[in-house]
Amino acid sequence: MQFIDLLSQKDRIRTSLLHRIESILDSGHFIMGPEVTELESRLASYVGSRYCVSCSSGTDALLMPLMAKGIGPGDAVITTPFTFVATAEVISLAGATPVFVDVCPDTFNINPELIGRAVEEAVARGLKPKAIIPVDLFGQPADYTRIEAVAEDYKLWILEDAAQSFGGSFNGQKAGGFGLAGATSFFPAKPLGCYGDGGAIFTDDEELDTVLRSIRVHGSGVDKYSNDRIGINGRLDSIQAVVLLEKLTIFDEELEVRQRIADFYSNRLQHRVAVPRIQEHYTSAWAQYSVLAASFEEREQLMQALQKEGIPSMIYYKIPLHLQKAYASLGYQAGEFPVSEDLSSRIFALPMHPYLKDEEIERICAVLLA
Ligand SMILES: Cc1ncc(COP(=O)(O)O)c(C=O)c1O
């Protein structure tokens, strides 16, 4: 059994995709060809944003807006310690300081109630809080109504980490469309993934869009060889663009199947483990289906039982970022973010992809219920 089955999906789009790849081979426009522009306009209308800037990965999609807004040394950027390292890494790469805020125990997303105190503590430490990066963990958007209110109080701008939530929504607004900018990832295992690395940034801000396009190509000015600012090589390949265009044709259907699978799991497992809670007015892209065991020991037992039956399971995330060696210099201690630490000790993710068969889900649930 696969944790994520990309091969069954490939069979559905293979013929049309090969046809489009062949056109690229014949055109010779391998990077930033017309397919990239076509993709950007499709993605912008999907999310409902004015602009979409595609780029080379979800990490660059987070880094580029920080660069565009001049985030640097002495600045503090708020995020959570219960996320993939890239969320905090980009803050450090920009030269700023990540300031962590614990997550809610039921949604695993940033707890808006704790943001104000973290901002004030950052100011007391001599930092200048500038922005907040809420993460839409496992596919469910964060609580943007409350986050926007706090952000306004403290004059922070919001960069949505929608790496896992592309396709999810809150109050009818698609993920990627919150805050000043939203960043997503097209890493192959993501709900919408390409066949390599890729990412995209969404914004309604015309000036930001212009600066992002410059940063994407080494800070280019009128052309690539006049450089107005420091940038990166953040371009998307034409072949990845057509992979995404083809996958977009079946994406909404896949999202519906993911939801059906999540419901199936939750109905069967709700009395055995803590199942994910999707709040009212939210939809999840179900990048992961993560459950909580009663204890660290029980998680070990359940994961071992699955492994014995050839069923893969994963832990996202085993070590919260404030306890990672890479962030030791920030000076955080164990116990500072109790919810993230507790989740890290009990959480595990089950196979989740739209090609999971009912018999397979039954078999997974049977092992956990035994
Ligand atoms: C929450 C989160 N942020 C950022 C990233 C970075 O995306 P990428 O791997 O495309 O650079 C990921 C991807 O794994 C992620 O899960």
The ligand as an SDF file (V2000), in Angstrom:
LIG
                    3D

 16 16  0  0  0  0  0  0  0  0999 V2000
    3.7550   23.9290    5.6350 C   0  0  0  0  0  0  0  0  0  0  0  0
    4.7690   23.9220    4.5310 C   0  0  0  0  0  0  0  0  0  0  0  0
    5.4120   25.0630    4.2310 N   0  0  0  0  0  0  0  0  0  0  0  0
    6.3270   25.1130    3.2450 C   0  0  0  0  0  0  0  0  0  0  0  0
    6.6600   24.0000    2.5050 C   0  0  0  0  0  0  0  0  0  0  0  0
    7.7290   24.0950    1.4740 C   0  0  0  0  0  0  0  0  0  0  0  0
    7.3450   23.7050    0.2030 O   0  0  0  0  0  0  0  0  0  0  0  0
    8.4130   23.0780   -0.8330 P   0  0  0  0  0  0  0  0  0  0  0  0
    8.7430   21.7150   -0.3600 O   0  0  0  0  0  0  0  0  0  0  0  0
    7.6700   23.0930   -2.1350 O   0  0  0  0  0  0  0  0  0  0  0  0
    9.5800   23.9950   -0.8600 O   0  0  0  0  0  0  0  0  0  0  0  0
    5.9960   22.8040    2.7730 C   0  0  0  0  0  0  0  0  0  0  0  0
    6.2870   21.6050    1.9540 C   0  0  0  0  0  0  0  0  0  0  0  0
    6.6710   20.5750    2.2860 O   0  0  0  0  0  0  0  0  0  0  0  0
    5.0500   22.7450    3.8270 C   0  0  0  0  0  0  0  0  0  0  0  0
    4.4290   21.6040    4.1320 O   0  0  0  0  0  0  0  0  0  0  0  0
  1  2  1  0
  2  3  1  0
  2 15  2  0
  3  4  2  0
  4  5  1  0
  5  6  1  0
  5 12  2  0
  6  7  1  0
  7  8  1  0
  8  9  2  0
  8 10  1  0
  8 11  1  0
 12 13  1  0
 12 15  1  0
 13 14  2  0
 15 16  1  0
M  END
$$$$
